Amino acid sequence: SNYYKNEILKYSNFDKNNIRVIPNGVDEKLFSPTESKSDKKILLFVGGLSERKGYSLVINTFKELKKSYPDIELWVLGNSKIPKHLSGVRYLGLVPNQKMPDYYNRAIIVVHPSFNENCPKVILEAMSCGKPVVTLDVTGNVELIDNYVNGIYTSKQNFANEVSKLLENEDLLKKLGENARKKVLNSYTFDKMFETYIQFYNDIENTR
């Protein structure tokens, strides 16, 4: 991410012209939108149950939303440890990569309030599945999302409010999801990532 490029430049003597930013790519064929009917409103969180990943913020947000949306559920993927039971929260543990699109597609919103990221694959995978992501306005998160165009980034203090507003607006949900998929296809596919690496190696070869 450009964020970490700038962090490197703060603490080193590297020439900025010798640093190439190559974002992660995603398999847009595997991570693609599918019809998944559900009578539940499912929030999806993918990641470790750590403070850096924003797990406590996710839980607090869910508790707040549960007051207005009693049918809402939170699904937590990506951690083998299961905390104490909390009503409405399903801890699904580690999921094979090939099955991840099923969970993205069943969700209505993907919440990813990580406090420090480079180029997060979770955001790209969710976007590729046509799902709106709500994240924090920090580090590499904001480089992937155009705010209120293909997702939402916001402050820690306003996180629950932004998720709530999105739950209330089906048209916005649909628009953000469709635009998220378009952005991945335009900028973040594996093919585009590979092309950038190949160009990078060719440039190195040509300078010898």
N, C-alpha and C positions, 0 to 999 in steps of 0.2 A: 504494500500500500504506500501511497505518498506520505501518509502519516509516519510510517516507520523509516522511510527514506529521510524525512526531515529530522527524525530523532537521531539517526546515525550521523547526520551532518552536524548536529549540535555537539556531539561528543567525540568527533574524529576529525582527521585532516583529509578525508577523502575529497576528491574532486567530484562535485555534484554531476558533472557530465559523464562520469564513469559509473554512475549508478543507474541501473535500468529497472524500472518498476514493471513487473509482469504479474497481473492479477491472477488469482486462481480461476480455473475453468470448471465447468460442470457438465456431466453427461446429460445433455438435453433430451436424449431419446429415452433414457431410463427415467429421469426426473421430468415427467411430462404430466399435464393436467388430464384427469380422468373423471368421469361422472361417479360420484360417491354420495348416495343419498343417505341422510341421517336426520333423525328428528331431534338430535342433540346439538347444542352449541359447544363445540370442542375447541379449547385453546391447547396448542401444542408447544411444549418446551423441550428442546433437544440440547443436552449438555450435562456436564457434571454438576453436582449439587454444591457448588462452591460460591463464595462471595464474589469472586471475579466474574463468574458467569451470571450473576444476578439472581441466583435461585431464591434468596429470601425476598427479593422484590417481586418475583413471580408469585410466590405464595401469598404475600400481603395483597397484591393486586387481585388475585383470585378470591381471597376472602372478602374484599371490598365489593367485587362484582357479584358475588354470590347473593348479596343482599337484594340486588335488583333483578338478577337473572337466576332464579332458583334451579333452573334446568341445566345450567352451564356445568361443563366438566373440564378438568385440567388433566392432560395426559403428559407424563414425564418420561422421556426416553434418554438413554445414553449413560446410565449409571447402574452398576450392579448392586449398590447398597439401597435398601428400601427403608426409608424413615418410618416413624410411627404413623399410623393410619390417620388420614384427614378426609373427612366426608367430601366426596366429589372429585378426589384426586386419584388417578390411576398411575401407579408406578410400573412401567412396562419393561424396565431394564434395558440391556443391550440388545439392539435389533440389527440383524444382518443388513448390509448396504442395499442389497437387492429388494428388501422389503420396505425400506424407508419411504419410497414414494406412496405406498398405501396409506401410511400414517399422515404424511403431508396432505394428501388429497382428502382425507376424512376430516381434517381440521378446518375451522372457519377462519382462524387467525393463528399465525405463528408468532410467539413472543420470544424475543431474544435480547434481554436487557443486560448484555455483557458490558462490563466496565472497561475492558481493554481487549481489543481484537486487532488482527492484522488485516486479513481478507477472509472473513468468516464463511466457511463452506455451508453452514446451516442456512444462512441468509440466502445464498445463491441457490441452494437446493429447493428451498421453499418458493423463491421467486420463479424458478424454472417450472415448478408444479402449478404456477398461477395462483399462489397464495400471498395475501398481503402480510408483511412482516412489520411488527412494531418493535423498535429497538431504541437504544439510547443515542444521544447526539454526541458521540465520542469516537475517538481514534478511527479505525478503518471502517466502522459501521456506516458512517455518513458518505463514504465514497461509493457505496453500492446503491444507495437509495436517493432518489429525487423526492424530496418531502412532499407528501400528499399527491404525488404523481404515480409512483409505483410502490409505495410503502410509506411508513411514518417513522421519523426519529424525533425523539423528544427528551425532556429532562426526567430525572428520577422522580421528582416531585409531581410531575404531570403524567406519569406513565399510565396509571390506572384510568385516568380521565380520557386519555386518547384511545385506549382500548375500548372503553365504554362507548365513546362517540362512534367508533367504527362498527361496533355491534348494532348500533341503532340505525345505521345507514347502509342498506343492502346495495344500493346503487354505487356507493363509494367502495364498498367491499369488492364488487365486481370489477369496477374500473381499475382499482389498484392492482388486483390480481392479474387482469389482462395485460396491463402495462408492464407488470413485473416480468411476465413471461416474454414479452417483446424485448425488454432490455437484455435479458439473458441471451436470447437468440441473436441480438445485434452485437453484444460485446463480451459475453462470458462463456461461450461454448468451449469444449475441449479443443476443437479445431482452431479456434482463434488463439487460444493459449499456446498451442503447439507452433502456430505460425510465428508468434512473437518470439518464442524460444529459438526457433530456427534462424530468424532474422538476427537475433542477438549473437548466436554462434557464428553466423556468416560475417557479421560486423567485426567480431574478434579476429576471425581468420584474415579478413581484409586489412587489418591494421598491422599484421606481422611483417 
